[in-house]
Amino acid sequence: MIRTKFLLVFFVLVLAFGILGCTGQKCDSKSDENIRFNCYVSEAEKSNNSNICENLPNGSVGYTRDNCYWHLINYQYSDTNCLAYANESKRTHCLSELANRKKDPTICDKMNRPSYLRDGCFQTVAYFTENLSFCNKMENASKRDLCYSGIAEKTRDVAICEKIFGYEDKQWCYVFVARKAKDPSYCNKLDPQYTFGNMSIIDYCLYRVRIS
């Protein structure tokens, strides 16, 4: 039984390396760098095997394996391909793009970069899914308020503004929603003591609704 399993694993490995070898010979025979790169990308897509990108030189500029992975992201939508990036900046951008496409905030958690980048990832997914729970995952309170405000304006739901902790952010949330919904009654929720330039925020809100 153990011998059978060993032979099966050995056969799979030999087959995998055989495919990579054949692909390498086929694509390496292309003299033009662009054609050779596209050959590897095409073979990786057809075989659903990102390891084929390893045949390309390391780096993030030009006809490199990182750019091969990026092509596969568009084709396979896989966070595995994102994590294969050697360049951390591209890896982060890739995960953020993928999280947005799949509307999956758990992908944002895979980022190793500072929390503000994860927060930006959560904010983007929250906005496009209109899901407030994704805003709650954000560490920075000010950016979390902006996340709420963005969804409130998009959905024209003034009740969401009540979730905002920051005083000024909450005032502007009411203004944005009132303008978007073209509903002057929302302006009554504003603090009359708060001013914008020479106008009270309520007057400014009513003005924005009137010209919207």
Buried (B, 14 or more C-beta within 10 A) or exposed (E): EEEEEEEEEEEEEEEEEEBBEEBBEEBEEBEEEEEBBBBBBBBBBEBEBBBBBBBBEEEBEEBBBBBBBBBBBEBBBBBEBBEBBEBEEBBBBBBBBBBBBBEBBEBBEBBEBEEEBBBBBBBBBBBBBEBBEBBEBBEBEEBBBBBBBBBBBBBBBBEBBEBBEBEEBBBBBBBBBBBBBEEBEBBEBBBEEBEBEEEBBBBBBBBBBEEE
